[in-house]
Amino acid sequence: MTFDKEQDMQRKLKVKPIADSYNSYVIEEKEKRDWSGNIYLGCIAAILAIAFFT
């Protein structure tokens, strides 16, 4: 696939050496947290609590 525009995508990588190994590393990619599911769950819980106590 060819794109007309170059996309600026920077990833945050974390490099950790593996214990008791020679020249071996683990690369972890830090991702941005998605809070939308937690907010949705909190709203549903609040609605159910209000309905239960009234």
C-alpha positions as MATLAB code, in Angstrom:
seq = 'MTFDKEQDMQRKLKVKPIADSYNSYVIEEKEKRDWSGNIYLGCIAAILAIAFFT';
ca = [
       0.000    0.000    0.000;
       1.210    3.466   -0.771;
       0.109    6.525    1.137;
       0.325   10.072   -0.176;
       0.954   11.621    3.221;
       3.550   10.490    5.687;
       2.039    9.791    9.071;
       3.893   10.867   12.181;
       3.547    7.939   14.521;
       5.872    7.819   17.474;
       5.777    4.842   19.753;
       7.106    4.758   23.282;
       9.259    1.705   23.782;
      10.743    0.419   27.008;
      13.822   -1.796   26.741;
      14.682   -4.036   29.704;
      17.576   -6.474   29.946;
      16.592  -10.066   30.699;
      18.033  -11.282   33.991;
      20.716  -14.004   33.821;
      21.083  -13.782   30.050;
      23.758  -12.447   27.757;
      22.809   -9.625   25.411;
      19.046  -10.336   25.527;
      16.391   -7.701   26.011;
      12.616   -7.433   26.345;
      10.957   -4.600   24.453;
       7.648   -3.393   25.839;
       5.483   -0.887   24.036;
       3.737    1.631   26.242;
       0.183    2.192   25.127;
      -2.196    4.949   25.998;
      -4.885    3.762   28.387;
      -8.436    3.556   27.162;
     -10.661    4.834   29.946;
     -13.923    4.783   27.987;
     -14.853    1.287   29.183;
     -14.259    2.191   32.826;
     -16.274    5.412   32.536;
     -19.140    3.526   30.884;
     -19.083    0.883   33.633;
     -19.060    3.581   36.334;
     -22.106    5.278   34.823;
     -24.034    1.994   34.654;
     -23.108    1.216   38.279;
     -24.260    4.685   39.378;
     -27.583    4.314   37.558;
     -28.165    0.882   39.105;
     -27.271    2.193   42.596;
     -29.699    5.101   42.242;
     -32.444    2.757   41.016;
     -31.789    0.326   43.876;
     -31.899    2.931   46.656;
     -34.988    4.793   45.430;
];
